[in-house]
């Protein structure tokens, strides 16, 4: 997925289009998961890392006969079987237990909440259906209202949930150099199935009505996506949910979405020029979230030149670069600054559908 990243550092606002890395996220070359463990799983993320090119929605494929046959039962008016509707998960955004449920089965990972396995091994739980919802919002730029993208994919009937969780078991407290080269195309020898339609629109809902509606479109690879660049209204309201009306992809009636608290930085100060040895501190999070630290480089004219280093770390309040990461910053710019983001990542298995959400709030 590409997102509009406009860092505001020392009074300078920079307008760029870059490949967003992280989540299921931080697809093909996702920093936050720099090594993919499955080739057939890998290319899903390449699809999301391509630029979105809307060419109209009127020619989206209609549900074929396989859609109803594979689901079994009597198809509903949208072509899906009634039994394939994914009901609303319990909880609300105002409930801390819903946002960070107790990991009673020990299936969470650092920075990744996992629910719905019910004590079973992720290798023994299978699902052909994967819905990926990603949101990015920057607080420092009032003109940047927020980006989001939703992709719906059907795998083989016996595709294990473990493949999704394995990919999302990220190399925490690790840095990657050269984020500015993340948009290089990568060819996968065993691509996944194409994305499928979940209906003409997909909606972020609230109890009082729709909050934002995504129109089905196609990206440059002719894959069906639901995407919005710089158009989300603002912060998530209370009790916001994802609703997928259903087509080839099953109906999802109301799946709760959550937004993390913004990062409160302690050091370095926002206007402070930093070095590789600068102390990186923030107020630690209160739940299972991650912190992303982007290093921003500026030239002699104080013009933004890129992201020489990006780190994904535990949300415990402090991080120090190792020698390799410090070397990546040597002689890279006349001035360096850092930007903090907090990431909420969650994988839910509900009624046979895997729903992954990743919401990132940057300074």
Phi, psi and omega in degrees: 000138174261141178223159182274113185247114185234079183295134175249102184231130179053039176080005182251125177253128183244135184249109182225160165246121180226165175284125178281129181248134176133146175090191179275008011122258179261077202299224195327297186255033186306120180305312190291001169209072194293344179239120178270145186258354182214124183293319181292335179278334189297318191288345173304324184281335173295321181301320183282342182273355178278156179293146181273125178234104182279124180238019177105154185245358187287343183253023177296146184295141175280153176303132178268180184295335179296330182301311181285322184293318183292331183277332182078166178078191181268127181289147177274184183294341178264009177093359181255153175287147180300327182290347183268006178287131178268115184283164181296133176283149181291158175105169178213166182294342179273001184250112182299328179291332177283321180291315180234075182294152179297135181275070186291337182259359178065033181254003176285160171237165177301120179079007178223119177268131180237126177227159173098356177281340176054040176085354179278160175289141179297337176289335183266353178258125183238153176198133175279349191254127177228124174245123180248122178240123180232139182225138174228134178218137179248128183279335188281345182244105182295342179275348179262106189273344178125145180242152176206151175213142179232130174233141182239127187227143171246124176259189174294155183301332183259021181291124186280143175298334179302330180294321177292313183292324179298317180296326184272000175278088197275157176284083185290153183058045182226146180241150176235133179267154172077040179299337182294346179260012186288351183268008178290134184289145178233134181262131179254135183281343183224073186292157180281175176295158179291159175294158182235167181276140172248013182125171181295332179220155170234142192233138162270116186253159170228167178302335181268358178135181182300137177260322175205139182242129178259130176269138176296137180212180178237142176271189185294340176266012180065024175272142180284127178222162173237109192221148175216125179252121175058040183227350179299140187303317183172213178296153177300136171283171177296144173059039177281144182222159174263129178236123177245115184296328177103143174203254168288328176274143181299157175290133172242114190284313184194091181260121184298139175244153185225146179241132181285162174290144177299155179284136172254104184282149176250316177202151353289163177294155187304318184272005187271132172288137186242167175232175180296340181263002181297148180279128181253111183221146177208168177285121185300147178287164183259004180214192184277078179237173178238159174243132173252131179244112177263129173267127182252131182253142178230146181272191183297334178267012179063033176263131181297132184240351178146187182246092183290341183206139175226134182236139174246121192224165175297147180272060183250003172104351183201146177208141178234137179288142173277179186296323181294318179292321178297323180295328181293340181264353184293127176058029180267341184196161174284332180215142177238148173220166178235152175230134179261144170226150172248137185240128172254118181235133185211137177239119180243137173251113185228120178050042175083005178244135176266121181242117180247132176234143177220116184239121183242127177245114181261160176299000000 
